[in-house]
Amino acid sequence: MPQPTPPETSSPHSIRLEAVTLVRGNQHVFEGLTLSLQETRIGLIGDNGAGKSSLFRLISGLDQPQQGRVVVHGCDTQADRRQLSKHVGLMFQNPDDQIIFPTVAEELAFSLTARGETRQAARQQARDFLAQRGLEAWAGRAVGELSQGQRQQVCLLALQISEPATLLLDEPFASLDLLSQARLAAQLEASDHQILVSTHLLEHVYDFERVLWLEQGKVRADGPGREVCEAYAENVRERAAAERGRHA
Ligand SMILES: Nc1ncnc2c1ncn2[C@@H]1O[C@H](COP(=O)(O)OP(=O)(O)OP(=O)(O)O)[C@@H](O)[C@H]1O
């Protein structure tokens, strides 16, 4: 008997941008960008304004392209919006853009109610999830009284509890102290999710199997983390030296 063709959603890690044009304000951020992202660990690097956050906004369905399409694990981000949260979760660069609820447990529970859990079950699961990580004391804490780095941790926990197949982490190390950075790096290494990380701290993506260097909405380099990070760092050194020369 012929076997049915498996749906595209069965592909474990598959994100495709097909000839995507994105305009934000009056800025053409991407023009005809085509990308296939299947590796388990992918880093995004590049100057401020290169398009890293915009790429995450497209993949998570927050922004829609003016042309082309974005397909995440078989879900078209425009046509299948309701399915998308199962497949992809975005941790914002600024936790205050993500957090809605006054307490940590409520914020985590929201990730579950958004996926159909009852409020009571979601609250209990949130408390259990925190307790499993030795963070039971955080459950009732007011988010507004946490530090920026702690709020970032809450955002990551809120993503992890809902277990999307792909995590998009926008500068997750930016506000963390060194020990917290090391903890997060170890956590990411141990995770079996597909994880895309945008960062200016190159050491955190240096060993990734794939890193994209974005420059003004285009892919300037794409390859193993070590090669791409070294090429970008060299380019930055050259530009900094040229600037020093001009000001001398
Ligand atoms: N809310 C917005 N409205 C209009 N244009 C925007 C908006 N946010 C970003 N842009 C533009 O989109 C382009 C890409 O910005 P994006 O935030 O994606 O860059 P980035 O690589 O994430 O930068 P950073 O390293 O500073 O976070 C920039 O030219 C920026 O001016």
The ligand as an SDF file (V2000), in Angstrom:
LIG
                    3D

 31 33  0  0  0  0  0  0  0  0999 V2000
    9.9610   49.9370   14.5140 N   0  0  0  0  0  0  0  0  0  0  0  0
   10.6280   50.2370   13.3860 C   0  0  0  0  0  0  0  0  0  0  0  0
   10.1130   51.0660   12.4660 N   0  0  0  0  0  0  0  0  0  0  0  0
   10.7670   51.3760   11.3380 C   0  0  0  0  0  0  0  0  0  0  0  0
   11.9810   50.8660   11.0220 N   0  0  0  0  0  0  0  0  0  0  0  0
   12.5490   50.0540   11.9090 C   0  0  0  0  0  0  0  0  0  0  0  0
   11.9190   49.6930   13.1290 C   0  0  0  0  0  0  0  0  0  0  0  0
   12.7340   48.8510   13.8090 N   0  0  0  0  0  0  0  0  0  0  0  0
   13.8300   48.7080   13.0260 C   0  0  0  0  0  0  0  0  0  0  0  0
   13.7200   49.4210   11.8970 N   0  0  0  0  0  0  0  0  0  0  0  0
   14.7140   49.5090   10.8140 C   0  0  0  0  0  0  0  0  0  0  0  0
   14.9440   48.2030   10.3260 O   0  0  0  0  0  0  0  0  0  0  0  0
   16.3360   48.0160   10.0630 C   0  0  0  0  0  0  0  0  0  0  0  0
   16.7860   46.7530   10.7530 C   0  0  0  0  0  0  0  0  0  0  0  0
   16.6610   46.9240   12.1630 O   0  0  0  0  0  0  0  0  0  0  0  0
   16.7910   45.6930   13.1580 P   0  0  0  0  0  0  0  0  0  0  0  0
   16.2280   46.1420   14.4760 O   0  0  0  0  0  0  0  0  0  0  0  0
   16.2520   44.4990   12.5310 O   0  0  0  0  0  0  0  0  0  0  0  0
   18.3810   45.5730   13.2490 O   0  0  0  0  0  0  0  0  0  0  0  0
   19.2720   44.6950   14.2390 P   0  0  0  0  0  0  0  0  0  0  0  0
   20.2970   44.0340   13.3950 O   0  0  0  0  0  0  0  0  0  0  0  0
   18.4320   43.8390   15.0940 O   0  0  0  0  0  0  0  0  0  0  0  0
   19.9680   45.8470   15.1050 O   0  0  0  0  0  0  0  0  0  0  0  0
   20.4930   45.8320   16.6490 P   0  0  0  0  0  0  0  0  0  0  0  0
   21.8150   45.1320   16.6280 O   0  0  0  0  0  0  0  0  0  0  0  0
   20.6380   47.3180   16.9240 O   0  0  0  0  0  0  0  0  0  0  0  0
   19.4540   45.1950   17.5040 O   0  0  0  0  0  0  0  0  0  0  0  0
   17.0550   49.2780   10.5190 C   0  0  0  0  0  0  0  0  0  0  0  0
   17.3780   50.0340    9.3840 O   0  0  0  0  0  0  0  0  0  0  0  0
   16.0520   50.0150   11.3530 C   0  0  0  0  0  0  0  0  0  0  0  0
   16.1570   51.3880   11.1590 O   0  0  0  0  0  0  0  0  0  0  0  0
  1  2  1  0
  2  3  1  0
  2  7  2  0
  3  4  2  0
  4  5  1  0
  5  6  2  0
  6  7  1  0
  6 10  1  0
  7  8  1  0
  8  9  2  0
  9 10  1  0
 10 11  1  0
 11 12  1  0
 11 30  1  0
 12 13  1  0
 13 14  1  0
 13 28  1  0
 14 15  1  0
 15 16  1  0
 16 17  2  0
 16 18  1  0
 16 19  1  0
 19 20  1  0
 20 21  2  0
 20 22  1  0
 20 23  1  0
 23 24  1  0
 24 25  2  0
 24 26  1  0
 24 27  1  0
 28 29  1  0
 28 30  1  0
 30 31  1  0
M  END
$$$$
